[in-house]
Amino acid sequence: MIRQEKIKPGDRIPSERELAETMQVGRSTLREALRSLELLGLIETRRGEGTFLSDYRNHKLVEVLSTFVLQDNQSHEDVWQTRQLHEMAAIQAICQNEAASQMKIWDSFRLRLTGESFQREDFVRELMVLSGNRLSLKIWFLLKQYSGNPYDGTVSSEEIDRMNDILTAIERQDADTAIREFKAWSEWLQKERIRNGNYS
C-alpha cells in the first residue's frame, strides 16, 4: 500500500477506517498492529493531525523489535498480527497487478501441492516476494523472527483445497476472496496448532 499510494517518509497514511476496509480486519486488530509499528518507529502519531510514515532508514529495527517483544506476551500477538497484515497486503498487491496474478508460478504451486514437500513458509514467502514491495518484505523477514512458527511444516492433505482456493482467487484478481481464504487458512492452522498442543 505504501508503494501503491506513493507514501513517502513524513506523509500521512490512510485512516484506521480506510486501512481496516482495505485489509479486511477489525478496527481493534488494526489498532494493535499500528501500535506495534509505532513502537518500532515506523510510523508516528501526531495528536489532531493523524498518523505519518517515519523515516525507517534511521531506525535500528532489530534492536527495537527485540526489546519490544521481550516486554510481555501481548507483544508477541502484536507482532504476529502485524506480520499477517503485511501478508494480506501482499496478496492485495498481487491481485491488483495483472502480470503478477497471471504468472506461471501459481500453476507450479498447484503441482507442488500434490507432492510431499511443499513447505507452508515457502508459499507465504513467495507471496511477499511477488508483491514487489521490498520494504514490506524486509519488515516481514524481521517480524517472522519474533512471531513463532505459524507456517511451520509441510502442507497437509486437509489444506490443499484451502490453498487452491487462495490461488484461484489470486489468478482471478479477486483480492477480497483471496484475502478471506488466506485468513481462513491461517486461522485453521492456528486452531490445529492449539489442538496439537503447539502454542508457538
Sequence and secondary structure as in RCSB ss.txt:
>XXXX:A:sequence
MIRQEKIKPGDRIPSERELAETMQVGRSTLREALRSLELLGLIETRRGEGTFLSDYRNHKLVEVLSTFVLQDNQS
HEDVWQTRQLHEMAAIQAICQNEAASQMKIWDSFRLRLTGESFQREDFVRELMVLSGNRLSLKIWFLLKQYSGNP
YDGTVSSEEIDRMNDILTAIERQDADTAIREFKAWSEWLQKERIRNGNYS
>XXXX:A:secstr
 TTTTT  TT B   HHHHHHHHT  HHHHHHHHHHHHHTTSEEEETTTEEEE  GGGS HHHHHHHHHTS HHH
HHHHHHHHHHHHHHHHHHHHT HHHHT THHHHHHHHHTSS  BHHHHHHHHHHHTT HHHHHHHHHHHTSS  T
T SB  GGGHHHHHHHHHHHHTT HHHHHHHHHHHHHHHHHHHHHTT   
